[in-house]
């Protein structure tokens, strides 16, 4: 099943891509070459990316909890609905 993509949610984000964007924003801001307005926009974008990444991590933690919670210590998978927490 290599190469098969998960169809968990249309809202799913590419965590690594978002993390890369956040690192690029931080790097640009650390250079100190942005105007105040540009810095504020970059900061706002960084906050949005951080929130998306935190949500993705929370959903991943919930999925792990669902997968590991089974009877008699056995792994069992149950449907996961991130909108129904």
URQUIDA-V281176 format. One record per helix or strand of 3 or more residues. SS is the DSSP state (H for helix, E for strand). FROM is the first residue (numbers start at 1). LEN is the number of residues. If there is no record, write none. Layout:
# URQUIDA-V281176
SS|FROM|LEN, SS|FROM|LEN
This chain:
# URQUIDA-V281176
H|15|16, H|36|33, H|71|3
